[in-house]
């Protein structure tokens, strides 16, 4: 089952828009999916700065 998505507004550069549209034309993957994947990459990169419980690896 697909997860519920929340609508939001973002601002991207004209260059980013052009490249995302070109990628969409070639792959038929929605631009929104690429944006979600980019957000996931940033969240993974900065996960240590997010609130939550520390893992055992971080405690040692």
C-alpha angles and dihedrals in degrees: 000000000000117000119243113260129211120222118234138161123241133177120224132177121263088247092054090048092050093049094045091051091049090050090049092051092052099042103024088225110138117254088233090061091055090049091050090050090051091052090050090053092052093046091051092049093052100033092119089064094052120098117257143087119322117243122237089252091059093050096056 
